Amino acid sequence: MYSLKRQVVGSHLVDSVGKLETLEQLLSVPRGSLQLTALFATQDKGWDPAAFHSNCDNKGPTLTLVQCTESAPSNKRIERLYGGYAAVSWNSSNLFQNDAQAFLFRFVCPKDSKKSVAPEKFSRTSKGNEVFGSSSMGPVFGYKHDFFTFDKAADILSEKQHGNINSFTLEGQPLVDAAHIEKSRDKWRLEVLHVGSIDPAAGELDVAWQKGVSWSPEDGRKLQDKVLSFDPRAKRLPVDSINILLCGGVGAGKSSFVSTIDSLCEGRTSRLAPHGTGTGSLTRNLRKYTFTDPATDQLVHWKLWDSMGWGANDYKQGELNYILDGNLPDGCDLDRAISAQTPGFRAQPTLGDRVHSVCMVVPCDSATDESYMKRLCEMRQFARARDLIPLVLLTKIDSYDPDVIGEDLTKTFHSARLLNLMKEVAHTSGVGGRKDVLPIKNFCDESEPTTEAGILVYRALQEALFAAIDHLRRSPELLNPIQRDAEIC
């Protein structure tokens, strides 16, 4: 992903993602890793060689960009960008430098600012003398003025003095000619930019990578109404309520997720599900949680089931199978061995008793923990064996990328770091791609519910309900209207 704000500092000419992407292609650098910092611009400093050298000498690798704005027959403006890359530093020695990495290029600036174009690139001819530094000149590339921008006197370097040999693969004519610029400087602009690199997996992206997310309070309320008013019977599904199971490691945020949802429903900070910090799971029993729609004062048609956080030896005796199959009642002690003699054990659970959607909770700081993700994959296999669609709830996103998300959750989908983590989690967990990894922020230090955290939580809940719908649509019971009616009644 590209970010002008993060990758381009102070440039007037590199003003679109399309130009930035084209320059990265020319430099053959990893996508999103190029950082350009303006050192000199004629728009600010004028066509002054002294100002150029004062700002650009001994600054390392640079790109020199010259843009010309022309009028086309259709009265539309065409912007052409000419450029040269120098790996060596500019200086005022009045000497040529050999630069094996230097090259020249040109392209018509893309009409679509978000798309790159195919540039023309002119490599060195192995003749040497690619870069010339003179105190009385601006940037000069090539022994034959292949790229000659401006000077105090246009005849300082002439073919008579330095021959007629191109240093770059041009066909005789210079790519940029100072004399031509001098005739119509109002059409030309020049910049010299330092070429650096940044980590493409960090920072804030200009364009959100998740489309269609609105953070307005009004849209937050609409999303809440949609989730809380959900009724599987309206979809002609064979149950009257959806069972969503939360599973994950100790401290992952399962119980916090329950309390966060209750906070949103109650309009205040809720402590419905016990949660906190420690070395062991605070949840020792299988717990069913129901919620009330504040708009109707009626229970919603879905339930959350909170399970014990897994440790090294938990869920090794088939407990998860019993939970998924609906054998275990609310309040079942998961610390004890499970069998048909367990109090409340359902030997023949109905479809309405079973789990319809599985959310595996992963804190960002555990997403790269091999042992944690191995246990997660085991849980996924149990779910898939029952034709369930497992999702991942990625928690603690604000502390994972405090520089971008921090106190502003509306930047969630602008975080390059979070995007890369979600891709990695989708791969290692084996879920159905990044769309099945859902970033959330549970309430922790908040004194009251916030719209932004609520939107993330309700988006995750909505996807869990969608997964349940798709699971139940494949259920054999859906084809049996007699059993369906019995389930509804």
Residue, then its C-alpha position, 0 to 999 in steps of 0.5 A: m500500500y502507498s501513503l503520500k503522507r508517510q512516503v513523500v515529504g515536502s514535494h510539490l511534484v510527487d502529488s499522487v499515488g500514481k506518480l509515487e508508484t511509477l517512481e518505485q517501479l523505476l527504482s526497483v524498490p519494494r512496494g511502499s518502501l520509497q521515501l522521498t524528501a524534498l531538498f530543493a524546488t524552483q517553486d520555492k528557491g527559484w532557478d538558482p544554482a547556489a541555492f541548489h548546491s546549498n541544499c543538495d550537495n553531499k546529501g546522498p542519492t537523489l531524484t531530480l524531477v522536471q515537470c512541464t505543463e503543456s496544452a493539448p489540442s483539446n484544451k486539456r493540460i498534459e503534464r510530462l515528468y522528466g527525471g534523473y537518478a543519481a546514487v552519488s551525492w551532488n557537489s560543486s567540484n566542476l568535475f564529472q562523476n562516474d555513477a553506475q546506478a544513474f539513469l534518466f526517465r520520462f513519462v506522461c503524468p497519469k490522468d488517474s492519480k491512483k494509477s501508475v504509468a509505463p515510463e521510458k527509462f534510459s540507462r547509462t552507456s558504460k561510458g562514464n561521466e554520468v553526473f556533473g557538479s558545478s557551482s554555477m549550474g543546477p543538476v546536470f546528467g551526462y557528458k553531452h548534456d543529456f539532462f541539463t536543467f539550468d545555469k548562470a550562462a547557458d554556454i558553460l558546457s558546450e558540445k565543442q568542449h566536451g564532445n558528442i557522446n551520450s552518457f545515457t541511451l538517448e538518440g542524440q537529443p538531450l532529454v532536458d535542455a536548459a535553453h528550452i526551459e529558459k524560453s518558457r520557465d512558467k511551464w517548468r518546475l524542478e525539484v531535487l528529492h533525497v531518496g530514502s527507504i521506510d518500512p512498508a509494513a508500518g505507518e499510516l496509509d492515505v487510503a483505507w484498505q477496508k472500504g465502506v466503513s462509516w464512523s458517523p454516530e448515525d451509521g453506528r446506530k443503524l449498524q447497531d439496530k441491524v445487529l440487535s434486530f437480527d432474527p434468524r426466522a426472518k431468513r427461514l432458518p431452522v432455529d429461533s436464536i443463533n449461538i456464537l461461541l467465543c474461544g481463545g487463550v487466557g487473556a485474549g479478550k473473550s469476556s471483555f468482548v461480552s462486557t463490551i457488547d453489554s455496555l453498548c446495549e446498556g449505554r453504560t460501562s458493563r462488567l457483565a462477564p468477569h475479566g481482568t489480568g492474571t495468569g489463569s482464566l477467570t472463566r472456568n464455566l461455560r457461560k451463556y450471555t443474552f442481551t436486550d435490544p434497548a429499542t424494543d426492551q426485548l432479548v435479541h435473537w442471538k447468544l454469546w457463549d464464553s468458554m474457558g481460556w485455553g492453557a497448555n493442557d486445556y481442551k485436550q479431552g474433547e471438551l470443545n467437541y461437546i461444546l460445539d455439539g450442544n451437549l453442555p448446559d449453561g454453567c457447565d464446569l469446564d475444569r472437570a472431566i466431561s462425560a454423559q454423567t456431567p450434570g445437565f449433559r444433553a445426550q441428544p442436543t437439537l440444532g438449536d442447542r448447537v453452536h452456529s458460529v465460532c469466533m476465535v479470539v486472538p490478541c495482536d501480541s499473540a498473533t505471532d506466537e507459534s504455540y498460540m496459533k497452533r492451538l487456534c488451528e486445532m480449534r479451527q479443525f474442530a469447527r470445520a469438522r462440523d461445517l462451521i465457518p470460523l472467524v478470528l476476532l483480533t483484539k488490542i489493536d490500539s496498543y498494537d499500533p499506537d502511532v496510527i490507531g492509538e486514541d483514534l479508532t477511525k484510523t484502524f483501516h489506515s494502519a499498514r502494520l495492522l493490515n500486514l498482521m491481519k494478512e499473516v493471521a489469515h494465513t497462519s490460522g487457515v480461515g477464509g482470508r483477510k475478510d474473516v479476520l475482524p479487528i476489534k477494540n474492547f472497552c477497557d479504560e473507557s468511562e462510557p461506550t464510544t461510537e468508534a469501538g461500537i462500530l468495530v464490535y458490531r461489524a464483527l458481530q454482523e459477520a459472525l451472524f452472516a457466518a451462522i446463516d451460511h452454516l445453517r443454510r447448508s444444514p440438513e434440517l433446513l430441508n425438513p419443514i416439520q423439524r424446522d417448525a418444531e425448532i421454532c416453536 
